[in-house]
Amino acid sequence: MDFKKILTDIARAIVDTPDAVVVEETVDGDNIELVLTVAEDDTGMVIGRHGRIAKAIRQIMKAAANTCGKHVTVEIK
């Protein structure tokens, strides 16, 4: 499963400038770290009120990772 593509597609659907979405992936065994970078003006859209959207994105990614027996962490910059 391509977690980087999943996160990229989710982020591009949320932001105003989808071309500025960048996802960096670091794999260490079963642990996958994804760093999401968006345009400065779009950061609030990805985080949401009180972090609700960011929390939802992390939950979706963890659910997808559980189907493969992996552990995913998402960091938003």
N, C-alpha and C positions, 0 to 999 in steps of 0.2 A: 504494500500500500504506500502511496506517495503522499506522505504527510505534508511535505513542503507545498505541493500543488493544492491540497485541500485548504490549507491555511491561506495561501495566496488568493484562491478563488473567493473565500469568505471575506477577506479584507477588501478585495477589489469591489465586491458587491456593496460594501458599506461606505467607502470613501468617495469624495468628489473627484480626486485625481488618481485614478487607478494605475496610471503609468508610474507613479512614485512608490508603489508598494514593492518592498524588497523583503524576502524571507531568506535568512541564513540558517543552514541546518548543520548541526554537529551531532555525529553518531558515536556513541561509546557503548558497544555491546547492545543491550536491550534498552538503553537510555538514549533518548533523542531530545536534543534541545533545539528549539526553534526561536529565532530572534526576528520579530516583526518590526520593520521600520516603515513608517508612512510619512507623508508630507507633514510639515509642522502644523498646518491648518487643519489637518484631518485627525490629529492625535486624539482630540476630544471625542470625535465620532467613534473611534475604535474603542476607547475606554468606556464611554457612556456615563450616564448619571450614576454616581456612587460606584463606578466600576462594574455595573451590571452587564454591559456588553462584553467587556474583557473577561469577566467570569464565565459568561455563556460560551465564548470562544474556547476558553480553556476546558470547559466541560465537554464540548463537542470533540475536541482533539483527544482528550483522555478516553472518551468512549470509543473513538475510532482506534486508538492504540490498544485498548483492552481486547479487541477482537483479534489482534495479532500477537498478544502477549508482550507488548512493549510498554514502555513508560515514557510519556511525552510531557515536557515542560515548555510553556510558551512565555516568552518575555516580550513586552511591548516597549519600543523606544520611540 
